[in-house]
Amino acid sequence: MTHVLLMNPNHNAATTAAMCQIAATGLGQAPAPWTAPSGPDLIATPAALAAAAELVAHAALPRWPDGIIVSAFGDPGAARLARRAPCPVVGIGAAAARQAAQTGQPFAVATTTPALAAPIDALMTLHAGDTPYVGCFCADTDPAALMSDPAALDAALLTQIHRAHAAGAGCVIIGGGPLGAAAQRLRTAAPVALINPVLSAAQALRHLMKREHD
């Protein structure tokens, strides 16, 4: 059995556990959890994203796994970690964007962190290829407050999904590792196909590891 590490750049072990459960369905096995040793429970600002990137890029791991998922939507530190890791490193943001782009339909992001709209837009555009990226649609309620109220979170995200659909999106990425459970809950209520970035990354990593071992 391969050893996969899921790195949560948010300082929240409960979120890490929830993301590991989602990733397990795409990997075919449960990944080992890693939670940021410091920082906010929810990355919601560019400063927090930059600080998380440092933690991930320089993380001292007891041993290298066969693959790593960086499970925060801005992929903090993923590129730098990949340069020193002897294994594939997949960021959930890039993986989701590539999956959305492969549909050939215009796609968008629905999320709860308006302060991160600019880096999200940059990441999506980088991996969209020729597929139109419609934009990032953000709830305007405090992100931490939404995370503490699943019903309010689902309602806020569904509003943004409808806005993205009205703007022309044929599929919508739920933009955040900690939003993975909400992405699963909203699948039947959404007017368009939803992409769960944690699941996207798990499936992409499984494919990469299989290719390396074939």
C-alpha positions as protocol buffer text, in pm:
chain_id: "A"
residue {
  index: 1
  type: MET
  ca { x: 0 y: 0 z: 0 }
}
residue {
  index: 2
  type: THR
  ca { x: 125 y: 348 z: -84 }
}
residue {
  index: 3
  type: HIS
  ca { x: 172 y: 614 z: 180 }
}
residue {
  index: 4
  type: VAL
  ca { x: -6 y: 943 z: 103 }
}
residue {
  index: 5
  type: LEU
  ca { x: 12 y: 1255 z: 319 }
}
residue {
  index: 6
  type: LEU
  ca { x: -267 y: 1514 z: 324 }
}
residue {
  index: 7
  type: MET
  ca { x: -128 y: 1846 z: 443 }
}
residue {
  index: 8
  type: ASN
  ca { x: -382 y: 2092 z: 582 }
}
residue {
  index: 9
  type: PRO
  ca { x: -227 y: 2442 z: 591 }
}
residue {
  index: 10
  type: ASN
  ca { x: -514 y: 2551 z: 816 }
}
residue {
  index: 11
  type: HIS
  ca { x: -450 y: 2505 z: 1191 }
}
residue {
  index: 12
  type: ASN
  ca { x: -756 y: 2287 z: 1246 }
}
residue {
  index: 13
  type: ALA
  ca { x: -726 y: 1912 z: 1308 }
}
residue {
  index: 14
  type: ALA
  ca { x: -1101 y: 1852 z: 1273 }
}
residue {
  index: 15
  type: THR
  ca { x: -1090 y: 1999 z: 923 }
}
residue {
  index: 16
  type: THR
  ca { x: -791 y: 1780 z: 842 }
}
residue {
  index: 17
  type: ALA
  ca { x: -986 y: 1470 z: 945 }
}
residue {
  index: 18
  type: ALA
  ca { x: -1285 y: 1569 z: 733 }
}
residue {
  index: 19
  type: MET
  ca { x: -1064 y: 1631 z: 429 }
}
residue {
  index: 20
  type: CYS
  ca { x: -888 y: 1297 z: 478 }
}
residue {
  index: 21
  type: GLN
  ca { x: -1226 y: 1122 z: 465 }
}
residue {
  index: 22
  type: ILE
  ca { x: -1307 y: 1290 z: 133 }
}
residue {
  index: 23
  type: ALA
  ca { x: -961 y: 1221 z: -10 }
}
residue {
  index: 24
  type: ALA
  ca { x: -986 y: 853 z: 83 }
}
residue {
  index: 25
  type: THR
  ca { x: -1271 y: 806 z: -166 }
}
residue {
  index: 26
  type: GLY
  ca { x: -1050 y: 931 z: -448 }
}
residue {
  index: 27
  type: LEU
  ca { x: -731 y: 759 z: -338 }
}
residue {
  index: 28
  type: GLY
  ca { x: -882 y: 424 z: -251 }
}
residue {
  index: 29
  type: GLN
  ca { x: -715 y: 450 z: 90 }
}
residue {
  index: 30
  type: ALA
  ca { x: -702 y: 693 z: 379 }
}
residue {
  index: 31
  type: PRO
  ca { x: -417 y: 945 z: 366 }
}
residue {
  index: 32
  type: ALA
  ca { x: -210 y: 1028 z: 671 }
}
residue {
  index: 33
  type: PRO
  ca { x: -302 y: 1366 z: 822 }
}
residue {
  index: 34
  type: TRP
  ca { x: -77 y: 1668 z: 871 }
}
residue {
  index: 35
  type: THR
  ca { x: -215 y: 1986 z: 1026 }
}
residue {
  index: 36
  type: ALA
  ca { x: -35 y: 2321 z: 1026 }
}
residue {
  index: 37
  type: PRO
  ca { x: 132 y: 2360 z: 1367 }
}
residue {
  index: 38
  type: SER
  ca { x: 34 y: 2727 z: 1387 }
}
residue {
  index: 39
  type: GLY
  ca { x: -178 y: 2990 z: 1215 }
}
residue {
  index: 40
  type: PRO
  ca { x: -553 y: 3048 z: 1185 }
}
residue {
  index: 41
  type: ASP
  ca { x: -818 y: 2778 z: 1184 }
}
residue {
  index: 42
  type: LEU
  ca { x: -925 y: 2909 z: 843 }
}
residue {
  index: 43
  type: ILE
  ca { x: -698 y: 3083 z: 591 }
}
residue {
  index: 44
  type: ALA
  ca { x: -897 y: 3388 z: 483 }
}
residue {
  index: 45
  type: THR
  ca { x: -644 y: 3663 z: 403 }
}
residue {
  index: 46
  type: PRO
  ca { x: -340 y: 3700 z: 174 }
}
residue {
  index: 47
  type: ALA
  ca { x: -116 y: 3733 z: 479 }
}
residue {
  index: 48
  type: ALA
  ca { x: -243 y: 3406 z: 624 }
}
residue {
  index: 49
  type: LEU
  ca { x: -201 y: 3239 z: 286 }
}
residue {
  index: 50
  type: ALA
  ca { x: 160 y: 3358 z: 265 }
}
residue {
  index: 51
  type: ALA
  ca { x: 236 y: 3239 z: 618 }
}
residue {
  index: 52
  type: ALA
  ca { x: 82 y: 2899 z: 542 }
}
residue {
  index: 53
  type: ALA
  ca { x: 299 y: 2874 z: 230 }
}
residue {
  index: 54
  type: GLU
  ca { x: 610 y: 2905 z: 447 }
}
residue {
  index: 55
  type: LEU
  ca { x: 490 y: 2630 z: 683 }
}
residue {
  index: 56
  type: VAL
  ca { x: 417 y: 2392 z: 398 }
}
residue {
  index: 57
  type: ALA
  ca { x: 726 y: 2468 z: 190 }
}
residue {
  index: 58
  type: HIS
  ca { x: 960 y: 2410 z: 485 }
}
residue {
  index: 59
  type: ALA
  ca { x: 768 y: 2137 z: 668 }
}
residue {
  index: 60
  type: ALA
  ca { x: 996 y: 1888 z: 840 }
}
residue {
  index: 61
  type: LEU
  ca { x: 840 y: 1552 z: 762 }
}
residue {
  index: 62
  type: PRO
  ca { x: 958 y: 1239 z: 944 }
}
residue {
  index: 63
  type: ARG
  ca { x: 979 y: 1057 z: 611 }
}
residue {
  index: 64
  type: TRP
  ca { x: 876 y: 1128 z: 255 }
}
residue {
  index: 65
  type: PRO
  ca { x: 549 y: 968 z: 150 }
}
residue {
  index: 66
  type: ASP
  ca { x: 467 y: 836 z: -197 }
}
residue {
  index: 67
  type: GLY
  ca { x: 252 y: 1141 z: -265 }
}
residue {
  index: 68
  type: ILE
  ca { x: 135 y: 1463 z: -100 }
}
residue {
  index: 69
  type: ILE
  ca { x: -190 y: 1660 z: -122 }
}
residue {
  index: 70
  type: VAL
  ca { x: -169 y: 2026 z: -18 }
}
residue {
  index: 71
  type: SER
  ca { x: -526 y: 2080 z: 96 }
}
residue {
  index: 72
  type: ALA
  ca { x: -588 y: 2454 z: 98 }
}
residue {
  index: 73
  type: PHE
  ca { x: -740 y: 2612 z: -210 }
}
residue {
  index: 74
  type: GLY
  ca { x: -465 y: 2864 z: -276 }
}
residue {
  index: 75
  type: ASP
  ca { x: -212 y: 2577 z: -286 }
}
residue {
  index: 76
  type: PRO
  ca { x: 17 y: 2755 z: -37 }
}
residue {
  index: 77
  type: GLY
  ca { x: 373 y: 2629 z: -57 }
}
residue {
  index: 78
  type: ALA
  ca { x: 285 y: 2344 z: -292 }
}
residue {
  index: 79
  type: ALA
  ca { x: 517 y: 2448 z: -575 }
}
residue {
  index: 80
  type: ARG
  ca { x: 814 y: 2501 z: -344 }
}
residue {
  index: 81
  type: LEU
  ca { x: 750 y: 2175 z: -159 }
}
residue {
  index: 82
  type: ALA
  ca { x: 735 y: 1993 z: -493 }
}
residue {
  index: 83
  type: ARG
  ca { x: 1083 y: 2119 z: -580 }
}
residue {
  index: 84
  type: ARG
  ca { x: 1239 y: 1936 z: -285 }
}
residue {
  index: 85
  type: ALA
  ca { x: 1005 y: 1638 z: -254 }
}
residue {
  index: 86
  type: PRO
  ca { x: 1098 y: 1307 z: -420 }
}
residue {
  index: 87
  type: CYS
  ca { x: 728 y: 1235 z: -477 }
}
residue {
  index: 88
  type: PRO
  ca { x: 432 y: 1398 z: -655 }
}
residue {
  index: 89
  type: VAL
  ca { x: 281 y: 1701 z: -480 }
}
residue {
  index: 90
  type: VAL
  ca { x: -72 y: 1804 z: -582 }
}
residue {
  index: 91
  type: GLY
  ca { x: -244 y: 2125 z: -471 }
}
residue {
  index: 92
  type: ILE
  ca { x: -621 y: 2107 z: -450 }
}
residue {
  index: 93
  type: GLY
  ca { x: -671 y: 2440 z: -630 }
}
residue {
  index: 94
  type: ALA
  ca { x: -467 y: 2348 z: -935 }
}
residue {
  index: 95
  type: ALA
  ca { x: -621 y: 2000 z: -948 }
}
residue {
  index: 96
  type: ALA
  ca { x: -974 y: 2140 z: -940 }
}
residue {
  index: 97
  type: ALA
  ca { x: -896 y: 2396 z: -1208 }
}
residue {
  index: 98
  type: ARG
  ca { x: -752 y: 2129 z: -1436 }
}
residue {
  index: 99
  type: GLN
  ca { x: -1056 y: 1906 z: -1382 }
}
residue {
  index: 100
  type: ALA
  ca { x: -1289 y: 2195 z: -1459 }
}
residue {
  index: 101
  type: ALA
  ca { x: -1091 y: 2288 z: -1769 }
}
residue {
  index: 102
  type: GLN
  ca { x: -1114 y: 1931 z: -1898 }
}
residue {
  index: 103
  type: THR
  ca { x: -1493 y: 1961 z: -1915 }
}
residue {
  index: 104
  type: GLY
  ca { x: -1454 y: 2228 z: -2181 }
}
residue {
  index: 105
  type: GLN
  ca { x: -1731 y: 2429 z: -2018 }
}
residue {
  index: 106
  type: PRO
  ca { x: -1688 y: 2777 z: -1871 }
}
residue {
  index: 107
  type: PHE
  ca { x: -1623 y: 2734 z: -1501 }
}
residue {
  index: 108
  type: ALA
  ca { x: -1623 y: 2943 z: -1186 }
}
residue {
  index: 109
  type: VAL
  ca { x: -1537 y: 2926 z: -817 }
}
residue {
  index: 110
  type: ALA
  ca { x: -1783 y: 2970 z: -530 }
}
residue {
  index: 111
  type: THR
  ca { x: -1623 y: 3037 z: -194 }
}
residue {
  index: 112
  type: THR
  ca { x: -1639 y: 3225 z: 136 }
}
residue {
  index: 113
  type: THR
  ca { x: -1312 y: 3422 z: 132 }
}
residue {
  index: 114
  type: PRO
  ca { x: -1344 y: 3744 z: -71 }
}
residue {
  index: 115
  type: ALA
  ca { x: -1003 y: 3864 z: 45 }
}
residue {
  index: 116
  type: LEU
  ca { x: -848 y: 3574 z: -149 }
}
residue {
  index: 117
  type: ALA
  ca { x: -1032 y: 3639 z: -475 }
}
residue {
  index: 118
  type: ALA
  ca { x: -723 y: 3777 z: -651 }
}
residue {
  index: 119
  type: PRO
  ca { x: -492 y: 3479 z: -582 }
}
residue {
  index: 120
  type: ILE
  ca { x: -777 y: 3240 z: -658 }
}
residue {
  index: 121
  type: ASP
  ca { x: -837 y: 3412 z: -994 }
}
residue {
  index: 122
  type: ALA
  ca { x: -465 y: 3391 z: -1073 }
}
residue {
  index: 123
  type: LEU
  ca { x: -446 y: 3021 z: -988 }
}
residue {
  index: 124
  type: MET
  ca { x: -757 y: 2934 z: -1188 }
}
residue {
  index: 125
  type: THR
  ca { x: -642 y: 3131 z: -1491 }
}
residue {
  index: 126
  type: LEU
  ca { x: -300 y: 2963 z: -1479 }
}
residue {
  index: 127
  type: HIS
  ca { x: -454 y: 2617 z: -1510 }
}
residue {
  index: 128
  type: ALA
  ca { x: -763 y: 2692 z: -1722 }
}
residue {
  index: 129
  type: GLY
  ca { x: -590 y: 2656 z: -2055 }
}
residue {
  index: 130
  type: ASP
  ca { x: -832 y: 2750 z: -2333 }
}
residue {
  index: 131
  type: THR
  ca { x: -1140 y: 2693 z: -2116 }
}
residue {
  index: 132
  type: PRO
  ca { x: -1313 y: 3017 z: -2012 }
}
residue {
  index: 133
  type: TYR
  ca { x: -1286 y: 3103 z: -1644 }
}
residue {
  index: 134
  type: VAL
  ca { x: -1592 y: 3304 z: -1541 }
}
residue {
  index: 135
  type: GLY
  ca { x: -1462 y: 3427 z: -1203 }
}
residue {
  index: 136
  type: CYS
  ca { x: -1471 y: 3388 z: -829 }
}
residue {
  index: 137
  type: PHE
  ca { x: -1806 y: 3436 z: -655 }
}
residue {
  index: 138
  type: CYS
  ca { x: -1770 y: 3507 z: -284 }
}
residue {
  index: 139
  type: ALA
  ca { x: -2012 y: 3511 z: 6 }
}
residue {
  index: 140
  type: ASP
  ca { x: -1996 y: 3838 z: 198 }
}
residue {
  index: 141
  type: THR
  ca { x: -2055 y: 3691 z: 546 }
}
residue {
  index: 142
  type: ASP
  ca { x: -1760 y: 3644 z: 783 }
}
residue {
  index: 143
  type: PRO
  ca { x: -1594 y: 3316 z: 675 }
}
residue {
  index: 144
  type: ALA
  ca { x: -1536 y: 3194 z: 1031 }
}
residue {
  index: 145
  type: ALA
  ca { x: -1900 y: 3254 z: 1121 }
}
residue {
  index: 146
  type: LEU
  ca { x: -2014 y: 3055 z: 818 }
}
residue {
  index: 147
  type: MET
  ca { x: -1785 y: 2765 z: 902 }
}
residue {
  index: 148
  type: SER
  ca { x: -1947 y: 2738 z: 1244 }
}
residue {
  index: 149
  type: ASP
  ca { x: -2298 y: 2710 z: 1094 }
}
residue {
  index: 150
  type: PRO
  ca { x: -2332 y: 2440 z: 824 }
}
residue {
  index: 151
  type: ALA
  ca { x: -2684 y: 2547 z: 723 }
}
residue {
  index: 152
  type: ALA
  ca { x: -2576 y: 2910 z: 675 }
}
residue {
  index: 153
  type: LEU
  ca { x: -2265 y: 2795 z: 493 }
}
residue {
  index: 154
  type: ASP
  ca { x: -2464 y: 2583 z: 250 }
}
residue {
  index: 155
  type: ALA
  ca { x: -2710 y: 2866 z: 186 }
}
residue {
  index: 156
  type: ALA
  ca { x: -2433 y: 3118 z: 125 }
}
residue {
  index: 157
  type: LEU
  ca { x: -2247 y: 2888 z: -112 }
}
residue {
  index: 158
  type: LEU
  ca { x: -2564 y: 2796 z: -300 }
}
residue {
  index: 159
  type: THR
  ca { x: -2634 y: 3164 z: -360 }
}
residue {
  index: 160
  type: GLN
  ca { x: -2288 y: 3204 z: -512 }
}
residue {
  index: 161
  type: ILE
  ca { x: -2331 y: 2890 z: -721 }
}
residue {
  index: 162
  type: HIS
  ca { x: -2652 y: 3037 z: -868 }
}
residue {
  index: 163
  type: ARG
  ca { x: -2471 y: 3365 z: -939 }
}
residue {
  index: 164
  type: ALA
  ca { x: -2192 y: 3176 z: -1116 }
}
residue {
  index: 165
  type: HIS
  ca { x: -2445 y: 2978 z: -1318 }
}
residue {
  index: 166
  type: ALA
  ca { x: -2624 y: 3297 z: -1420 }
}
residue {
  index: 167
  type: ALA
  ca { x: -2287 y: 3438 z: -1533 }
}
residue {
  index: 168
  type: GLY
  ca { x: -2239 y: 3144 z: -1768 }
}
residue {
  index: 169
  type: ALA
  ca { x: -2054 y: 2881 z: -1564 }
}
residue {
  index: 170
  type: GLY
  ca { x: -2125 y: 2525 z: -1670 }
}
residue {
  index: 171
  type: CYS
  ca { x: -1955 y: 2384 z: -1362 }
}
residue {
  index: 172
  type: VAL
  ca { x: -1851 y: 2538 z: -1031 }
}
residue {
  index: 173
  type: ILE
  ca { x: -1558 y: 2459 z: -804 }
}
residue {
  index: 174
  type: ILE
  ca { x: -1630 y: 2490 z: -433 }
}
residue {
  index: 175
  type: GLY
  ca { x: -1320 y: 2687 z: -344 }
}
residue {
  index: 176
  type: GLY
  ca { x: -1173 y: 2563 z: -20 }
}
residue {
  index: 177
  type: GLY
  ca { x: -1040 y: 2249 z: 141 }
}
residue {
  index: 178
  type: PRO
  ca { x: -1248 y: 2311 z: 455 }
}
residue {
  index: 179
  type: LEU
  ca { x: -1553 y: 2348 z: 227 }
}
residue {
  index: 180
  type: GLY
  ca { x: -1522 y: 1992 z: 100 }
}
residue {
  index: 181
  type: ALA
  ca { x: -1806 y: 1859 z: 312 }
}
residue {
  index: 182
  type: ALA
  ca { x: -2031 y: 2141 z: 193 }
}
residue {
  index: 183
  type: ALA
  ca { x: -1945 y: 2057 z: -167 }
}
residue {
  index: 184
  type: GLN
  ca { x: -2067 y: 1703 z: -108 }
}
residue {
  index: 185
  type: ARG
  ca { x: -2389 y: 1821 z: 60 }
}
residue {
  index: 186
  type: LEU
  ca { x: -2477 y: 2067 z: -217 }
}
residue {
  index: 187
  type: ARG
  ca { x: -2441 y: 1834 z: -516 }
}
residue {
  index: 188
  type: THR
  ca { x: -2812 y: 1760 z: -549 }
}
residue {
  index: 189
  type: ALA
  ca { x: -2924 y: 2120 z: -484 }
}
residue {
  index: 190
  type: ALA
  ca { x: -2689 y: 2293 z: -728 }
}
residue {
  index: 191
  type: PRO
  ca { x: -2808 y: 2387 z: -1079 }
}
residue {
  index: 192
  type: VAL
  ca { x: -2469 y: 2287 z: -1226 }
}
residue {
  index: 193
  type: ALA
  ca { x: -2206 y: 2020 z: -1167 }
}
residue {
  index: 194
  type: LEU
  ca { x: -1989 y: 2090 z: -862 }
}
residue {
  index: 195
  type: ILE
  ca { x: -1621 y: 2010 z: -828 }
}
residue {
  index: 196
  type: ASN
  ca { x: -1482 y: 1921 z: -486 }
}
residue {
  index: 197
  type: PRO
  ca { x: -1114 y: 2021 z: -496 }
}
residue {
  index: 198
  type: VAL
  ca { x: -1006 y: 1771 z: -229 }
}
residue {
  index: 199
  type: LEU
  ca { x: -1152 y: 1488 z: -434 }
}
residue {
  index: 200
  type: SER
  ca { x: -999 y: 1633 z: -753 }
}
residue {
  index: 201
  type: ALA
  ca { x: -653 y: 1631 z: -595 }
}
residue {
  index: 202
  type: ALA
  ca { x: -692 y: 1280 z: -457 }
}
residue {
  index: 203
  type: GLN
  ca { x: -791 y: 1144 z: -796 }
}
residue {
  index: 204
  type: ALA
  ca { x: -510 y: 1333 z: -970 }
}
residue {
  index: 205
  type: LEU
  ca { x: -252 y: 1208 z: -722 }
}
residue {
  index: 206
  type: ARG
  ca { x: -371 y: 850 z: -751 }
}
residue {
  index: 207
  type: HIS
  ca { x: -326 y: 874 z: -1128 }
}
residue {
  index: 208
  type: LEU
  ca { x: 24 y: 1023 z: -1092 }
}
residue {
  index: 209
  type: MET
  ca { x: 138 y: 757 z: -846 }
}
residue {
  index: 210
  type: LYS
  ca { x: 0 y: 478 z: -1062 }
}
residue {
  index: 211
  type: ARG
  ca { x: 183 y: 618 z: -1364 }
}
residue {
  index: 212
  type: GLU
  ca { x: 510 y: 637 z: -1169 }
}
residue {
  index: 213
  type: HIS
  ca { x: 481 y: 276 z: -1054 }
}
residue {
  index: 214
  type: ASP
  ca { x: 371 y: 128 z: -1389 }
}
